[in-house]
Amino acid sequence: MIITVENSVAQNLHINPRTINEAQLTSPDAWTIRTSGDFMIVMNNLLALPVIVRHPQRFTDSRSFITAFKREFLQLMEQMPIPHAKIGMIRNAQFQDIRFTSQQAATAPQHLQTYQNVLIGPNSAIDWDSHPSNVELALQLAGQTEIYDPAEDDGQSVQKLLENYVMRNFSLPAHPTLNEHNRNYRYYSRSLNDVMNAVAVDERLLKDYRQYLQNRGKNDQVIDRDLDVTDDYFSFCDGYDKTIFDDLALAYNYLLNYAAASETRVTASQLRDKCMALRDLGRFMCYQRLFSVEDFERFIQAINQGASDLITTDRDYYFQRLLFNVHNQVQDQRDALAVARHRSHQRYKLTVTLKDYQPTMWRQFEFGGDIRLDSLCYQILASFRANGHHLFKLQDQKLDYQLPIMDVGRGTQASLLDHWLGEYHVGDELLLTYDFGDCWCFKIKVEMITTESRMRTPGTAKLLAGSGQGIIDSIGGTTGLTEVAKDDPTIDQSLVVNEEQAAWLKRVDQLKKSYRRSNVIFFTSLRNGLQ
């Protein structure tokens, strides 16, 4: 990373700017800082992507600045049109071998001046009464700029430019277990780069995929739908000189750009059908051992995020989302009534510890035995301040529990919606894994079970004690968190439970809405009991 700084900033940060090759000033990891009052605009020279850091006067060395900059950068990436699974890759590519210089890219001053005018100029359109966050400010600034993209030979918004850059330069490859049968899908001829080879591979996959669907009793309408979507997805991948094996996250870009590419508006039913078809494709790839279980999880995560990001900008899905929420509420009520007689008066004391992190970061809870496992996961993740932008799974000694959309059809998997905490006993341990890239692992142990009188109303979930403020999404797992904590000791401070309780319950609600919103496209299949 190369960062251009003014002399005053260099003095405050106690750094000595270096002389570099001018060509490096327009590389993807080159940035320029502009300080304006209480704000610091850190802009990527190539993409004109702005990151906002407040209170620059608090930085007395380069390390404290980089820590704050990295945090704001990652939070902005979470809101950009890019697959969440690639954020860690982008972070690693950017924050390497950080160097400072006083040299400036030719186009940087113009963009920075535009951003400065929008931010604090006399005609600023920012609504300061709404107390915008740094991310919200950065998004408003980015919306003011259009950059020429040579790859598209057209002007592009900053968000679109970033999306294209990430799609072309970062990939999540599949990890097939090759055998005598599925090897043909990848090595149909000796020329791996031959266009005819790619076509032949696609045709063979489609042929075997049809047979796979027929063997599972799918009707002709579903088979035609799945094959049409798969063929279209293969063509999308080919357009970027990639295959389904090269980048699992391309499903995100495919869904996000489908309406624009087809020059038509995607209806709720069309989006749902496309996502179901892609999910069936992922199962087929697992069946053929062309996707590992982890590959399938990342493929599904890309599908969910693509649909969710598209939904949030399309009002057509309002009533679909409303129906889905009503369905969940009714289902929750039915589930609660079914288990209340047996488990509602059991009180579980759990200790949850973040693995592979020192000093120990932990939480202690009290839950009713009637809490469903998906809700249990939301409660735990919210207490550790996960933002809910990544998939998760829960494991015990026998089963992997996942949300229904993650079902790959294997016998060792079960739905989080069908099981409750009351099924476990004192001493039992579970493992909650969140974000299959950064791989945050939380060990859950049942410490105590008590039974309350049936005359008493069962209590709500309680956060009893804890230490450590929580995780930071896309920071690089516990290794990245350890590095950040060196510059931000508050991360390891003890938890003030009385102050945390209300904020925790609010985060739980936000997390539930986030995961349920990303599942809205599967409402019909869940309602009808389809796979």
N, C-alpha and C positions, 0 to 999 in steps of 0.2 A: 504494500500500500504506500502510495506517495501522497503527501498532504502539503498543499501550498499554504503558507501562513504569512501574514503581514509581520513586520518587524515588532510591533507592539505585542502581538500574540506570542511570537517567538520568545520575547523577553519574559512575559508572564509565565510561560510554560518551561522556561529555562532550557531551551533547545538551541542547537546550532544548525541552521538550515544548510543543506548540502547542495552542491551543483550536480544536476543530473542531465541525461540526454533529453533534449526537448521533445523527442518523439514519445517519451514515456508519459508526458503530460496529457496525452489523449488516450492512454490505455484504460481498460475497464476498471482498474483499481486506483485511478488518480482522482484526487479530490482537492477542492479549494475551500478555504474558510473565509467567511465575511462576518465580522462582528458588527452588530447594529444595536446599540443600547443594551438591553437586557437579553438579547438573543444572539445566538451564534448560528449562522446558516452554513452548513457543511454540504457542499454540492459535488456530485460526481461529474467530472468534466466531460465524459463521453456521453452519458445518458441524461445529463442535466437533472438528475434526481436530487432533490433537497432533503436534508435531514436537519431537524431543528433541535438545538441544545440550548437550554435556558441557563441564565446566571453564569456567564463565562468568567466573571471575576472570582468565582470560587475555585478555579483551577490554578494550582501553583506548580504543577509539574505535568509532563506529557502523559504519564500513566493514568492519572485521575481523569484527564480529558478523554483518553481513549476508552476507558471503562464506561464513562457516561455516553460517549458517542456510539459505542457498540450496542449498548442497551437500547438507545433510541433507534438505531438502525434496524435492529431485530424486531422491535415493535412495529416499525413501519413496514418491514417485509411481510409481517403477518397480515397486513391489510392490503397488500398489493396483489394483482392478478397473477400469482405464481403458485405452484404447488408447494404446500407447506413442507413436504418431505425434502424439498431442495434447499430450504433456507439454511440448513446446516452446511451444505456444500458451498453456498454463496458466501456464508460467513467465513469459512475456512479459506476460500480463495481471496477474499478481501483483506482479512486481518493477518497478513503474513509480512514479515520483514518490513515493519513500518518505518518510513523515512520522511523527513520534513525538508521542504525546499522553499525558497523565496521566489522561484521562477513561476510564471503564471501562463496557463493555456490561453490562446488568443481569444477564444469565445467565452471564457469564464466570466469576465467582468460584465458583459452585457446581460447574461442570464442572472447573475447575482444581483445586478442593479434592479432588474425587473422584480425579482423576489423581494428585495429590500423595500421597493416601493409598495408592493402589495401588502407586505407585512406591517410596516410602520409609516407608510407614506400618508399624505393628507387625504388622499382619495381611497384609502384602504377600505375594502368591502368586508373585512373580517368582523364578525359579530363577537366582540370581546365580552359582551354581557353573558354570553353562553359559556364562558370560561373554557375555550377550546384547548384540547391537549396538544402536545407537541406533534403527535401523529396527525391529528386533524389539521393543524396548521400546515404541515408538510404536504398533505394531500391537496389543500387549497392552493398552495403555491404551484404544485406540479400541474394543476389544472389550467394554469395560465400560460403554459409553454408547449410549443410544438417543435419537434426536431426532425430534420431530414434524415430518413433511414435509407442508406444506399441499398440494403438488401431488398427493400420493398419499393425503392425508387419513388418515394412519396413522403409527405410529412406525417409524422406520427406523434401522438401524445406521449408524455413521459412514461405513463403507465404502460402503454402499448409497446413502447420501445424497450422497456424493462422486460415485459413478457416475452417478446421475441428474442431478446438477448439471452434470457435464461433458458428458453426452449432450445436454442441452437447450441448453447455452450455447456449445459449441465444435463447429465443423463443419469437415470436410475436403471441400470441394466438388470435383466432377469438372470436367474441362476438355475438353468435347467440341469436336470440329472439325465444325461444323454444315455440312450440304450440303442439297440439295433433298429428299433422301430422309429422312435421319435427323432433319431439323428437325421433322418431324411427331411425333416422339416427345416433344418438349418443348412444341410449340406447336400442339396439336391443335385448339384453338379460341382465341378472343381473350381469354377469361377465364382467366388463369393460376391464379387462386385458387378457381375453381369446382370443387366436388367431382366433378361429372360429367366435367369435363375430366380430372381425375386418373384416374378410372376408365377413361376412354377411352384415355388414354395407356398405362396398364397393360395393357389388353386388346390394344392394337396391338403392344406389345412382346412379349407372350406369343405372339401369333399369328406374328410374324416369327421369334421365338426357336424355335418349333416347326419352322418351315421350315428354319432354320439347322441344327438338330440332325439333321433328316431328310437334309439334303444331305450331312452328314458321316457318314452310315451308322450313326448311333446306333440301337440296337434300341428297341422300344416300351417296354420296361421302364425303360431309362435315360431316354428322353424323358419318360415320365410322372413319373419321380422328379424330374428337373430342373425340369419345369414346376410340379409341386406345391410344391417348395421355393421356387422363384422367386415364385410367387403368395403363399405364406406370408410370404416376406421383404418383398414389397411391402406386405402388410397390416401387418406390424410397423412399417415406415417410416411408413405412413399414420397409425398410432397416435400418432406423435410429430410429426405435421404436417410430415413430410419425405418426400422421394422418394429413389430410389437415386442421383440426381444431387447431392443436397444434402449428403450426408455419407457418404463412402466407408467410414468407420470404424464405421458402424452394424452392419456384419456381425459385429463383435466382440460388441456388446451382444446381438445376435440370438442368437448361439450360447450366450453365457454365461447368458442368461435363458430359453432355450427350454424346459428341463425344468420350471421354475417356471410358465411361462406355459401349458404344455400339461398341467400337473398329472400328469406322468408321468416316469419315469426313463428317460433316454436311454441306450440300449445303445451299445457300441463300434461296432457295424455301422451303427447309425442316425447316429451322429455322423460317421463316416467318409463315409457317403452324402451327408449334408447338406453337408459341406465340399467334396466332389467336385462336387456340384451347383452350389454357389456359385462354385467355380472355373470351371466351364463357363460360368456366367452372366457372369463377368468376361471370359472370352475372347470371348463374343458381343458384349459392350459395346465391346471393343477392335475387333472386326471391323466394327462399325457406326460406329466412330470416335466413340463416345460416351464412351469412356475413352481417355485418353492412356496411353502406356506407363507413365509415372510413376503415373497413377491406378490402373492395374492392379496395380502393385507394392504400392501402399498398401492396396488392397482385399484382396490376398492376405495381406499382413502382418496385417491385422485378423482375417482368417479363422484364420490360424495361431495368433495369440495367443489368440483366443477359445477355440479347441479346446484349446490347451495349458493355459490357466488352468482350464478345466473338467476336463481330465484329471487335473491335480494334486490335485484334491479328490475323485476318484472311484476307488475301488479296482477297479471293474470293468475298468479298462484296464491292470491290472498285467500280465496275461498277454499282452495285445496289445503292450504296450511291450517285454516280454521277447522276443517273437517278432521284433519289429522290430530290436531290438539284435542278436539272433542273425543275422538276415538281413544286417545291415550288416557284422558281423564276418566272415561267410562271403564276402560280396562283396568286402570289403577284401582278404581273403586271396587270392581269385581274381585280383583286379586286380594285386596285388603280384607274384604268380607270373607273370602274363602279361607284365609289363614288366621284371622283374628282369634277364633276360638282356641286355637292351639298355641299360638306364639305371641300374641299381643301383650301378655303379662310377663314375658321373659325380658330381662334387662341384661344386655351384653356389655361388658367392659373390654374394649379392644385397645391394643397398643400398635401403632403403625410407625415403622422406621424406614427412612430413606436409605437404601443400601449403598455401599461403596462411597460414603461421604463422611468426612470428619471435619469439625466435631459433629457428633450424632445429631441429626435432625429428626425429630419425632413428634407424634401427636398421640394423645390418649382420648378416647371417645366413650360415650355411653349411648347405645342404640337399643331399640326394641327388637325383639326377635322377628317381628313381622316386616322388617325393612327388606325390600327386594334387593337383589345383588346389584342391579344397575344403579339404584339410588344410593346404595352403599358406596359404590365407586365414585359417584358424583360428589358425595359428602367428603370423601377422603381427598380427591383431587382438588376440590375447592379449598380445603384447609391448607394445602401446600401451594395454593395460588396458581395452579395450572389454568391456562386460558381456554382449554377445550377445543383447540384447533387440530388435535391429533387423535388417532384411534388408540384404543386401549383394550386390554384383555385381563381377565382374572383367572388364576389357576389355583387348583388344590392338588392333592396327590393323585387324583384320578382324572379330572376333567379340565378342559379349557373353556371358560365361560366368556361368551362374546355377545355383542348385539346381533340381532337376527340377520342383518345385512352382511355380516362377516362369515356366515355359515358356508363352509367349503364342502360340506357333505361328508365329513369324516366322523367316525363313531366316537371319538374322544372329545367332541365339541358339544357344548350345550348352550342354550340361550340364557343370558342374564335375566331375562324377563320371566323365567319359569322357576327361579330358585330364590330362597330367602336365607337370611343370616341364621334364622332359627334351626336350620338343618345342621349346624355345627356345634361342637362341644368344647369344653375347656381344654386348652392345650393345642387345639387345631391351628394350623398355619396356612395362610393363603399368600399368593404373590400377585400384586397388581402391577402390570407393566403399561406404561404410558409413553406414547411417541416411539414408534419402532425404529426411528433414526437415532435420536439421542438416548433412547432406552432408559427412561427413569423407572427404577424398580422399587416398589414399596412392600416391605414385609409386614403382613397383618397377622397378629396373634390374638387368639381369644384368651383373655386373662381370667375372666370371672363371669359367671352366669347366676343371676338371682331371679327369684319369682316374686312378683308383687301380688297383693290381694286383688281378686277380681272386682272388689268393691272400689278399687282406686282406678282413676283414669290414667292410662299409660302416659309416661312423659315423652316429650319430644327428644330429638337427637341433641346431644350435648357434647360440646368440646370441653374436656376437663383440664387438660394441661398440654404443654408442648414446648419445644425449643427449636429455634431457627425460623426465619421469616418465610421460607418457601423457595420453590424452584423458579427459574427463569426460562421460559420456553425458547427453544432453538438456540440455546447458549452453548450447546455441545455436551449436554449431560452433566454428570457430576464432575468431570474433569474441568469443563468450562466454568461451572459454578464455583469450584475451588479457586480458580484464577480470579474470578470477579470478586470473590469474598476477600481476597488479599487487599483490594483497594476499597472495598465497601464492607467494613466489619459489622454493619447493622444486619447483614444477612444471617449471621450466626447468633444474633441476640435471642434471649429467651422470649417466649410468646406471652404477651399480656392478655390472658384469656378473656377477662371481662370486657376489654376493648375490642377483642377480635370476634366475639360471638356473633354480633349483629352483622358485621361485614362478611363473616363466613357464610351465614345463612343466605345472604343476598347473592354471594358468588355461587352458591349451590343452585339457586334458581336460574341464574344466568347460564350456568353450565348445562342444566337440563334443557333449557330452551335451545342452546346451541346444538346439542346432539340430536334433539328431536327435529329441529329445522333441517338438518342435513339428511334426515331419514324420511322427509316428507314425500319424496318421490316413490317410496316403496309402500305408501299407505294402502293402495289397492291390493297389492300382493299380500300384505299382512292381514288385511281385513278378510280376504278370501281364502287365506291359508295356503297360498301358492308358494312355490319355491322359485 
